[in-house]
């Protein structure tokens, strides 16, 4: 019997790749190997509707469990891959078993950065949010009146802050950079979300460094800041970025550089081993790029399926992202890397606006807050390579369809 295609990592990229392989007519052996006990599930709702209790766990699953049996896809769950031999085509699991493969996809995802134990990162009630176990551990601690400290003003931290504030917790967000969302968004977007959180009673402290988390009997009681201030806290959520899970590839001698290096075919430095999702880094628009988004995991996972079966066009993503905070939906199209100016366009209703990013005269991205039309038209313009007139764009009375025509 021929060796199977093995997909390492039971997340969105693997689930998308598996589905696409079957849709493209591959009927050979197919296996998904994952560390967690759960079948592939959606991660974005974990920090939002799932941790708040609005979404049942059953609704997280990408496919019903029965689908894998129907598609003859073997799920090896609670199975951690510890070694990869590209020459012998063998994957070794933590229990010592070795799995032969014909081709293999590394969809190992990423791990949240954590605070080191020496500054209190291992205290009880200090959490990161990446998987079901994390969300299940956090949910019982989100009690009205409790004091939550969010460390890091990125999207994950702000989403958690919004959920907690709506549940009646006292929430403080500390951000070491000059402003929240500094790494991922322009100042007008930061200003919008700072004001939004403050209107819901959240304290935002920017340019604020953390010295240590403090506790008693291994339980968090507060945080000491660089200026000596102590903030009381019952719970801390750490959202300071993620690290691509490229260790398996590195130990196997594959090319790694801030992620697993792949070409336009999702192929690593070994022709029979591919990578997709958060762990993969590839050349895009002249720069090494690693996209941390569910949409990229879907698109790149499906692209990898076509490449596993033969040659496909080089991967050319059309990045888009989203974030839900309170009653605001942020939709992002494009990648604002390298922008040198922005245009703010007011929306037609309260808490509605869009930020348009330019590199020279070229439109490269848009942030749309509660403005689905601006997002849809901006995304269409980006995909068509069109760049609107800035003055007309900034005029909220102008017809956006005409401006982007």
Secondary structure, DSSP 8 states (H G I E B T S, - for coil): ---EEEEES-SHHHHHHHHHHHHTT--S-EEEE-SSSS-SB-SGGGGTTTTTTSS-GGGGBSS-HHHHHHTTEEEE-S--EEEEETTTTEEEETTS-EEEEEEEEE---EEE----GGGTTTSBTEE--SSHHHHHHHHTT--TT-EEEEE--SHHHHHHHHHHHHTT-EEEEE-SSSSTTTTTS-HHHHHHHHHHHHHTT-EEE-S--EEEEEEETTEEEEEEETTS-EEE-SEEEE-S-EEE--HHHHHTT--BSSSEE--TTSB-SSTTEEE-STTEEEEETTEEE---SHHHHHHHHHHHHHHHTS---------EEEEEETTEEEEEEE--TT--EEEEEE-SSTT-EEEEEEETTEEEEEEEES-HHHHHHHHHHHHHT----HHHHH-TTS-HHHHT-
